[in-house]
Amino acid sequence: MIQVEPKVRGFLCTTAHPLGCLAHVEAQRQVVEQGFDRGQHPLLPAGPEARPTKVLIIGGSAGYGLASRITCALGYGADTLSVAMEKPARGVKPASAGWYNNFHFEQIARQKKLYAESIDGDAFSDTIKQQTIATIKAHMGEVDLVVYSLAAPRRTVVTESGEQRSFSSAIKPIGQAYSGRTIDTKSGTLTDFHLESASHTEIEHTVAVMGGEDWYLWMKALSDADVLSANVKTVAFSYLGGDMTKAIYGAATLGAAKEDVEYHCDRINRLLGESSVAQPLAQSPQATVAVLKAIVTQSSAAIPSLPLYISVLYKVMKQKGLHEGCIDQIVRLFQTGLYPDGRTEGALCQMDKPFRFRLDELEMRADVQQDVARLWSEVDESNLHQVTDVASYQQDFLRLFGFEWPSIDYQQAVEVAL
């Protein structure tokens, strides 16, 4: 047993607290249970097509993927299988936060007599795809929802000639260099940065890693293996941003990758529409993209400018009573978008394209963006903690790794090998 402390390097935390990760999962569990009749499965509409029952989450160990898994299992009573590259504890070195998240979630799900397993490995690889298909056939039969929430800096593919080709993403502007400010995650101070314009190769690589091709390959492999139900749905998560983040996101390599996700969403809809395992497309597409709001994740911490933007955004949205966290966004997506049950107050989730949900509509409200822009222009090192909510940003970041939870005594030694 050892005492586990956070070790932050750049935008990464290299340690995770096993009991803190349980607190992280439990906090999301409480939100789901409150949204679904306090732990009792909701009065579900008739017919399996009205709710998820067997769910595959690609990238289900953290962030929006983990929130989706918790929502599906504890809100709808669904069996879940997650695929993610996580690491168990080794000696006195803690496991990755995602590994602990999976462990604790599975304990909760199994107590409710739900199937819940995780496959640790490279979700981009054909080997893991085939292992996942074999697991579905053996334990689930088929799946009726596929959530694609994969975030990784690199991807390796095998070409038709059998050679391996590796791609590495580059977070850069397109067309011209960009200089800006961000928040150092460890110190909570303002720092300057400068990025040169992305090369054609860097754009290509970023699209290959963060675009939609792998999502399409997953759906094709699952379809070919006949493990998709006739009423299958699939959703990928995205972010668009507004003028404040355009230079580093919307009009940058990340924006190109998100456009590629939508291109492949259309390909998946055509694939499922033509497949013998799926019904022809009717009024709504089977593959959708959910554009979500900016929140603190391991991925967003790596994007220059976004930590500062999120800190200002949190300040504004909390003051206006509009703030939603990761789990709040996902519960709303499921209840008003993917599986609207008619009992949720308010209108259905907004859609600006036949296949695209907009869960960022509150962030993109004109008054919100105007206030964010005003505070952005005012912030400096002397007023950072008054103008922004940097304290919440840092706390939310550390909570991803099991730290900063008030219920945990971090002075106590814990067993890291669960």
Backbone torsions as a table, in degrees:
resi	resn	phi	psi	omega
1	MET	NA	139.7	-178.1
2	ILE	-137.4	162.1	172.9
3	GLN	-88.6	125.8	-175.4
4	VAL	-105.6	125.2	178.7
5	GLU	-120.5	153.4	178.2
6	PRO	-70.8	135.5	175.5
7	LYS	-123.9	99.6	-175.5
8	VAL	-97.7	127.4	176.8
9	ARG	-128.2	110.4	-176.9
10	GLY	65.1	-120.4	179.2
11	PHE	-105.0	18.3	-179.4
12	LEU	-120.5	147.6	168.4
13	CYS	-111.1	121.6	-172.0
14	THR	-91.1	0.8	176.2
15	THR	-126.0	162.7	176.9
16	ALA	-144.4	144.9	-178.6
17	HIS	-100.9	121.2	-174.5
18	PRO	-61.7	-40.9	179.5
19	LEU	-76.1	-32.3	176.5
20	GLY	-65.9	-36.1	176.8
21	CYS	-66.8	-33.1	173.8
22	LEU	-63.3	-42.1	177.5
23	ALA	-61.9	-37.0	178.5
24	HIS	-63.4	-44.6	178.4
25	VAL	-67.6	-41.8	-178.6
26	GLU	-64.2	-37.1	179.5
27	ALA	-62.3	-39.6	178.2
28	GLN	-72.8	-34.8	177.0
29	ARG	-59.5	-42.1	-178.9
30	GLN	-63.3	-40.3	178.6
31	VAL	-62.9	-43.7	179.9
32	VAL	-64.3	-45.3	-177.7
33	GLU	-64.8	-35.4	176.5
34	GLN	-68.4	-33.1	179.4
35	GLY	-80.5	-17.3	-179.5
36	PHE	-124.0	59.4	172.2
37	ASP	58.7	42.1	171.6
38	ARG	50.2	56.5	171.6
39	GLY	93.5	-20.2	176.1
40	GLN	-86.4	133.6	179.2
41	HIS	-57.6	136.2	-172.9
42	PRO	-63.4	166.8	175.4
43	LEU	-69.9	89.7	-169.6
44	LEU	-74.6	140.6	174.8
45	PRO	-61.1	156.1	179.9
46	ALA	-67.8	144.7	175.7
47	GLY	93.9	134.1	-178.4
48	PRO	-65.4	-23.2	-178.8
49	GLU	-68.3	-13.6	-177.0
50	ALA	-87.4	-2.6	179.8
51	ARG	-157.5	157.3	175.7
52	PRO	-79.1	137.7	178.9
53	THR	-121.7	-31.8	178.5
54	LYS	-137.6	114.8	-165.7
55	VAL	-125.3	133.6	171.6
56	LEU	-106.9	124.6	177.2
57	ILE	-115.1	115.4	178.3
58	ILE	-92.9	105.7	-171.3
59	GLY	92.3	49.4	-171.8
60	GLY	-102.0	17.5	-174.5
61	SER	-98.9	-8.0	-177.2
62	ALA	-158.8	168.8	172.6
63	GLY	56.5	-141.4	-176.9
64	TYR	-66.2	-28.1	178.0
65	GLY	-67.1	-46.3	177.3
66	LEU	-63.9	-41.6	178.2
67	ALA	-60.2	-37.9	177.8
68	SER	-65.6	-40.3	-179.4
69	ARG	-65.0	-44.0	179.5
70	ILE	-64.0	-41.3	179.7
71	THR	-64.3	-45.3	-178.3
72	CYS	-64.5	-45.1	-176.2
73	ALA	-74.3	-52.1	-171.9
74	LEU	-88.7	-16.6	175.6
75	GLY	-93.3	-40.6	-174.9
76	TYR	-112.7	-7.3	-178.0
77	GLY	74.0	32.3	-176.2
78	ALA	-88.8	148.2	167.8
79	ASP	-76.5	143.2	-176.0
80	THR	-136.2	144.4	173.3
81	LEU	-129.8	126.4	-178.3
82	SER	-113.9	144.8	174.7
83	VAL	-122.8	124.2	179.1
84	ALA	-163.7	154.8	178.8
85	MET	-93.5	100.8	-179.7
86	GLU	-126.0	162.3	-175.5
87	LYS	-122.5	131.2	175.7
88	PRO	-75.6	170.2	177.7
89	ALA	-67.0	148.2	176.4
90	ARG	-132.2	109.6	-177.2
91	GLY	63.7	-122.7	178.2
92	VAL	-94.7	3.1	177.9
93	LYS	-85.4	122.3	-177.5
94	PRO	-62.5	158.7	172.4
95	ALA	-70.1	170.3	174.4
96	SER	-70.3	156.7	180.0
97	ALA	-58.2	-40.3	180.0
98	GLY	-63.5	-34.8	177.9
99	TRP	-64.5	-45.7	177.6
100	TYR	-63.7	-40.6	177.9
101	ASN	-57.5	-47.0	178.9
102	ASN	-60.3	-46.3	-177.5
103	PHE	-58.3	-50.5	-176.2
104	HIS	-69.4	-39.4	178.2
105	PHE	-61.9	-43.8	-177.3
106	GLU	-64.0	-35.5	176.4
107	GLN	-62.2	-43.8	179.7
108	ILE	-65.3	-45.9	-177.6
109	ALA	-63.9	-40.6	-178.0
110	ARG	-69.4	-30.2	174.3
111	GLN	-61.8	-27.8	177.9
112	LYS	-93.2	12.9	176.8
113	LYS	65.0	31.9	177.8
114	LEU	-103.3	145.1	173.7
115	TYR	-73.7	130.0	179.9
116	ALA	-152.3	112.2	178.7
117	GLU	-135.5	160.8	179.1
118	SER	-132.7	139.7	174.8
119	ILE	-109.2	120.3	178.8
120	ASP	-93.2	120.0	179.1
121	GLY	167.8	179.0	-178.0
122	ASP	-77.2	105.3	-176.7
123	ALA	-65.2	-18.4	177.0
124	PHE	-73.4	-19.8	-171.0
125	SER	-82.2	149.5	175.4
126	ASP	-65.8	-32.6	-179.8
127	THR	-60.5	-46.5	180.0
128	ILE	-69.3	-35.2	176.6
129	LYS	-60.5	-44.6	-179.1
130	GLN	-70.2	-35.3	176.1
131	GLN	-64.5	-39.1	178.5
132	THR	-64.9	-44.4	178.9
133	ILE	-60.5	-43.0	179.0
134	ALA	-62.9	-38.6	179.1
135	THR	-67.0	-41.4	177.6
136	ILE	-61.0	-47.3	-179.2
137	LYS	-60.9	-38.9	-175.5
138	ALA	-76.7	-33.8	-169.5
139	HIS	-122.5	-17.5	-176.8
140	MET	-124.3	-23.5	-178.3
141	GLY	83.4	-58.2	178.0
142	GLU	-158.3	169.9	177.4
143	VAL	-124.6	147.2	178.9
144	ASP	-112.5	0.9	173.1
145	LEU	-148.0	132.8	174.5
146	VAL	-121.9	117.7	178.3
147	VAL	-102.6	123.5	179.7
148	TYR	-106.7	108.3	-175.9
149	SER	-134.5	41.2	-174.6
150	LEU	-84.3	133.6	175.2
151	ALA	-135.7	119.0	-177.8
152	ALA	-151.3	150.8	-179.5
153	PRO	-83.3	-18.6	-175.8
154	ARG	-138.5	155.6	177.0
155	ARG	-145.1	134.5	176.9
156	THR	-117.2	130.0	179.0
157	VAL	-123.4	158.4	176.1
158	VAL	-105.1	121.8	-177.8
159	THR	-75.2	171.6	179.7
160	GLU	-61.6	-25.6	179.1
161	SER	-83.9	-0.9	178.8
162	GLY	91.3	1.0	179.8
163	GLU	-86.4	150.0	176.4
164	GLN	-89.6	136.7	175.7
165	ARG	-129.2	129.0	-176.7
166	SER	-108.7	142.6	177.9
167	PHE	-123.2	140.2	175.4
168	SER	-124.6	130.3	-177.9
169	SER	-75.5	153.8	177.8
170	ALA	-135.3	119.5	179.8
171	ILE	-87.8	96.5	-175.1
172	LYS	-144.2	156.3	174.2
173	PRO	-73.2	163.2	177.3
174	ILE	-115.0	130.9	174.7
175	GLY	98.2	-35.0	178.9
176	GLN	-157.5	157.5	178.8
177	ALA	-68.6	162.2	-178.8
178	TYR	-142.7	133.9	175.1
179	SER	-118.7	141.3	-178.6
180	GLY	-161.7	-167.8	179.8
181	ARG	-123.1	151.7	176.0
182	THR	-146.9	-178.1	177.9
183	ILE	-111.4	129.7	173.6
184	ASP	-70.8	118.4	-173.1
185	THR	-60.9	-37.3	-176.9
186	LYS	-74.0	-49.4	-173.5
187	SER	-89.6	-20.1	-177.1
188	GLY	70.2	29.9	-179.9
189	THR	-115.1	158.9	177.1
190	LEU	-74.5	138.3	175.4
191	THR	-136.2	152.4	177.1
192	ASP	-95.5	152.8	175.2
193	PHE	-144.6	159.7	177.0
194	HIS	-140.1	132.4	179.8
195	LEU	-125.8	131.4	174.0
196	GLU	-76.9	159.5	179.2
197	SER	-64.9	142.2	-179.0
198	ALA	-69.2	142.6	173.5
199	SER	-79.4	168.0	178.0
200	HIS	-59.3	-40.0	-179.7
201	THR	-65.5	-40.9	179.4
202	GLU	-65.2	-37.5	176.1
203	ILE	-64.2	-47.4	179.9
204	GLU	-58.0	-44.4	-178.2
205	HIS	-66.5	-41.3	-179.3
206	THR	-64.6	-41.1	176.9
207	VAL	-63.7	-39.7	-179.8
208	ALA	-63.7	-36.2	-178.0
209	VAL	-82.8	-48.2	-170.2
210	MET	-105.0	0.0	179.1
211	GLY	-82.3	-159.8	-171.8
212	GLY	-102.9	2.3	-176.1
213	GLU	-60.1	-43.7	-178.1
214	ASP	-67.1	-35.7	174.5
215	TRP	-57.1	-47.5	178.8
216	TYR	-61.6	-43.1	-179.4
217	LEU	-63.5	-37.3	175.1
218	TRP	-61.4	-48.5	-176.9
219	MET	-66.3	-36.1	177.7
220	LYS	-67.3	-42.7	179.1
221	ALA	-63.1	-42.0	179.2
222	LEU	-67.0	-38.9	178.6
223	SER	-66.7	-45.8	179.9
224	ASP	-61.8	-31.4	-178.9
225	ALA	-85.5	-1.5	177.3
226	ASP	60.5	45.7	177.6
227	VAL	-118.6	17.2	175.3
228	LEU	-104.5	135.0	178.9
229	SER	-72.5	165.8	-178.7
230	ALA	-65.7	-25.9	-178.6
231	ASN	-107.8	28.9	-174.7
232	VAL	-61.1	143.5	170.5
233	LYS	-123.6	154.9	173.6
234	THR	-144.3	145.2	-178.5
235	VAL	-140.5	140.5	173.5
236	ALA	-118.3	147.9	-177.9
237	PHE	-97.1	145.8	-175.9
238	SER	-145.4	172.2	173.8
239	TYR	-144.6	139.7	179.5
240	LEU	-112.1	-47.9	-178.3
241	GLY	76.7	174.2	179.6
242	GLY	-120.6	-152.9	-177.0
243	ASP	-63.2	-32.0	-177.0
244	MET	-65.3	-30.3	-177.2
245	THR	-113.7	8.0	-173.2
246	LYS	-60.1	-44.2	-174.6
247	ALA	-64.0	-32.7	-176.5
248	ILE	-103.0	-9.1	-177.2
249	TYR	-130.2	-75.1	-172.0
250	GLY	-58.9	-40.8	-178.9
251	ALA	-103.5	24.4	-177.3
252	ALA	-120.4	-170.4	-178.0
253	THR	-59.9	-35.3	178.6
254	LEU	-64.6	-39.5	177.4
255	GLY	-62.8	-39.2	177.1
256	ALA	-62.4	-39.0	178.8
257	ALA	-65.6	-39.7	-179.7
258	LYS	-68.6	-33.9	173.8
259	GLU	-63.1	-37.0	179.0
260	ASP	-67.2	-33.7	176.0
261	VAL	-60.1	-42.9	-179.2
262	GLU	-70.1	-35.6	175.5
263	TYR	-59.7	-45.1	-178.8
264	HIS	-76.5	-22.0	172.1
265	CYS	-60.7	-43.3	177.1
266	ASP	-63.1	-40.4	177.9
267	ARG	-62.2	-40.4	-179.5
268	ILE	-66.3	-41.0	178.0
269	ASN	-61.4	-39.2	177.3
270	ARG	-68.8	-37.8	177.4
271	LEU	-61.6	-48.3	-178.3
272	LEU	-70.4	-33.6	178.6
273	GLY	-67.0	-30.4	-179.4
274	GLU	-91.0	-14.3	-173.6
275	SER	-76.1	148.9	178.3
276	SER	-74.7	-15.0	-177.5
277	VAL	-89.7	-8.8	-176.8
278	ALA	-124.2	150.0	176.9
279	GLN	-72.5	150.3	175.9
280	PRO	-58.1	150.7	-179.6
281	LEU	-59.8	130.4	177.9
282	ALA	-108.3	-121.1	-176.7
283	GLN	-79.4	-28.0	-176.6
284	SER	-126.1	146.5	-179.5
285	PRO	-74.3	154.3	177.1
286	GLN	-84.7	-26.9	176.1
287	ALA	-105.8	130.8	-178.9
288	THR	-136.4	162.1	174.0
289	VAL	-117.5	131.6	177.5
290	ALA	-108.0	113.3	177.2
291	VAL	-85.8	114.2	-173.9
292	LEU	-106.3	167.3	-177.3
293	LYS	-79.3	166.1	177.1
294	ALA	-74.7	124.5	176.2
295	ILE	-136.6	173.9	178.3
296	VAL	-82.6	116.5	173.8
297	THR	-136.7	170.6	175.3
298	GLN	-61.1	-33.3	-178.9
299	SER	-74.4	-45.4	-177.1
300	SER	-65.6	-28.3	179.1
301	ALA	-65.2	-21.6	-177.5
302	ALA	-87.5	-6.8	-175.3
303	ILE	-97.3	114.5	179.7
304	PRO	-54.4	143.8	-178.0
305	SER	82.3	-34.7	-174.1
306	LEU	-64.1	-39.6	176.7
307	PRO	-57.6	-40.6	178.0
308	LEU	-69.4	-44.3	179.3
309	TYR	-59.5	-46.0	-179.1
310	ILE	-63.7	-39.1	179.8
311	SER	-62.9	-40.1	176.9
312	VAL	-71.7	-43.2	-179.4
313	LEU	-59.1	-44.9	179.1
314	TYR	-58.6	-42.7	179.5
315	LYS	-57.4	-48.1	-176.5
316	VAL	-68.9	-47.6	-174.7
317	MET	-70.1	-32.4	176.1
318	LYS	-68.3	-40.1	178.0
319	GLN	-62.9	-32.6	-179.3
320	LYS	-90.8	-0.3	-179.1
321	GLY	69.8	29.2	-175.6
322	LEU	-112.1	-2.3	-171.6
323	HIS	-68.4	137.5	172.4
324	GLU	-131.1	139.5	173.2
325	GLY	-90.1	-174.9	-177.4
326	CYS	-56.6	-52.7	-176.3
327	ILE	-68.0	-33.4	178.1
328	ASP	-62.9	-41.1	179.1
329	GLN	-63.2	-43.6	-176.4
330	ILE	-69.8	-41.5	176.9
331	VAL	-59.4	-42.7	179.5
332	ARG	-66.1	-38.9	177.7
333	LEU	-59.5	-45.8	-177.7
334	PHE	-69.6	-44.8	-173.3
335	GLN	-76.0	-26.7	-176.4
336	THR	-116.3	-6.2	-177.1
337	GLY	-124.0	-70.7	-175.0
338	LEU	-68.9	-42.9	-177.7
339	TYR	-136.3	65.0	-178.8
340	PRO	-62.6	129.1	-175.1
341	ASP	-106.2	0.8	177.1
342	GLY	78.9	-4.2	-178.9
343	ARG	-103.4	-12.9	-176.7
344	THR	-78.6	130.7	-179.7
345	GLU	-66.4	147.1	177.8
346	GLY	94.1	174.1	-177.5
347	ALA	-75.3	167.3	174.5
348	LEU	-66.1	160.1	179.7
349	CYS	-56.3	134.9	179.4
350	GLN	-65.0	144.7	175.0
351	MET	-133.4	131.1	178.6
352	ASP	-106.8	-4.6	171.3
353	LYS	-142.1	159.5	-177.8
354	PRO	-57.2	-23.4	-176.2
355	PHE	-115.0	5.5	-170.2
356	ARG	-123.4	114.5	173.9
357	PHE	-82.1	143.7	177.3
358	ARG	-116.3	95.7	175.3
359	LEU	-92.7	2.7	179.2
360	ASP	-100.2	13.6	-172.2
361	GLU	-65.1	-29.0	178.2
362	LEU	-74.4	-40.2	175.6
363	GLU	-62.2	-36.8	-175.8
364	MET	-87.6	1.0	175.8
365	ARG	-55.3	140.9	-174.9
366	ALA	-56.9	-43.3	-178.4
367	ASP	-67.4	-34.0	177.7
368	VAL	-66.5	-48.7	-178.4
369	GLN	-65.7	-34.8	177.4
370	GLN	-65.4	-42.6	178.7
371	ASP	-67.9	-38.2	177.0
372	VAL	-62.4	-44.6	179.5
373	ALA	-62.6	-38.9	179.7
374	ARG	-64.9	-47.7	-179.7
375	LEU	-66.7	-35.9	178.4
376	TRP	-58.1	-40.8	-178.6
377	SER	-73.2	-21.8	-177.6
378	GLU	-91.0	-25.2	-169.6
379	VAL	-69.0	138.2	170.3
380	ASP	-147.6	-177.5	-175.1
381	GLU	-62.5	-31.1	-175.9
382	SER	-73.9	-27.2	-176.7
383	ASN	-119.9	14.6	-174.2
384	LEU	-52.1	-45.4	-175.5
385	HIS	-78.1	-14.2	176.3
386	GLN	-91.4	-39.4	-175.4
387	VAL	-82.1	-29.1	-177.9
388	THR	-119.6	172.8	174.4
389	ASP	-108.4	52.4	-177.6
390	VAL	-62.8	-29.5	178.9
391	ALA	-62.1	-42.4	177.8
392	SER	-68.3	-35.9	178.2
393	TYR	-59.7	-49.8	-178.8
394	GLN	-64.3	-40.9	179.7
395	GLN	-63.8	-46.4	179.5
396	ASP	-61.1	-37.9	178.9
397	PHE	-62.8	-48.9	-178.1
398	LEU	-67.4	-31.4	178.7
399	ARG	-66.2	-25.1	175.2
400	LEU	-59.7	-26.0	-177.1
401	PHE	-109.1	11.9	174.9
402	GLY	89.9	15.4	179.6
403	PHE	-110.7	164.2	177.3
404	GLU	69.2	24.4	173.6
405	TRP	-96.3	123.0	-173.6
406	PRO	-62.8	-21.4	-178.2
407	SER	-79.1	-8.2	-174.6
408	ILE	-104.1	133.4	172.6
409	ASP	-91.6	100.2	-174.2
410	TYR	-77.5	-4.0	174.6
411	GLN	-82.0	-15.6	-178.6
412	GLN	-84.4	142.2	175.7
413	ALA	-74.2	145.1	-178.7
414	VAL	-132.4	158.9	173.6
415	GLU	-82.4	122.0	-176.9
416	VAL	-91.6	-22.0	179.1
417	ALA	-94.5	92.5	-177.0
418	LEU	-79.6	NA	NA
